[in-house]
């Protein structure tokens, strides 16, 4: 076994961020290499789904003022966009799940190959997909539940009343979504590492997060900001070049060109490859820290109280908690 990426004690912010970088350095093929394979494959599919309708349906590239795309064109374009969202979501699930396996092994100083990570994750993918679908359904219901009453109020009382009511409702909804996202933050890690079902993982995540909500929320948001800044900085040259190419076409209304879309996709892919392992590492190390603090999991490991195990993966299972 190699050196552990974190100390076996409650973790500070520095420990978490350093550990999220250290496990990448210790497992470059299973982190950056894995991210490159998954992200590039997803970007190629998504790019094809965007370029296909744009190339085949001339209505979207027309410079004739006032011309409206046909219903068939809109349906095809929307179908491609929806398929792209599904592909992106599934690829993100696959990548984050496999990275969870990698960081889970790295916590104890071990390493894992991409093939072994896939074998470890394969049986947990249905639960991850189910959790994501459940979260998406809940979000849709929240949006619909917020939008329909406001539309009704606007129709009866006017836009001003709808705006006055809508702003505080929107803020409350945003706060609720952030709260739910935070208390569910550890559910994917619990599904993968503790091999629990969807409902049990949700309960487990809520229990771990709720006892130290603001700390978890603050570190998670800070890591998201850091990742966003890094991704923006890495992808900015490609995005700027793509914007310049879009504006250099036959008129400002010409829309994005294929080379511009390709450059933007390259920038997005590089940003994801660099930041996805870091973001996944921060979440899993936050989850680890909560187990250290709430269950004395670190002391259990230090004293050898877990008993004999075949692999370090088993240390995460509930019977050792």
Secondary structure as UniProt FT lines:
FT   HELIX           13..26
FT   HELIX           29..33
FT   HELIX           34..56
FT   HELIX           58..61
FT   TURN            65..66
FT   HELIX           71..106
FT   TURN            107..109
FT   HELIX           114..122
FT   TURN            123..124
FT   HELIX           125..157
FT   HELIX           159..183
FT   TURN            184..186
FT   HELIX           187..193
FT   HELIX           198..210
FT   TURN            211..212
FT   HELIX           213..247
FT   HELIX           252..254
FT   HELIX           258..295
FT   HELIX           297..302
FT   TURN            303..306
FT   HELIX           312..316
FT   HELIX           318..320
//
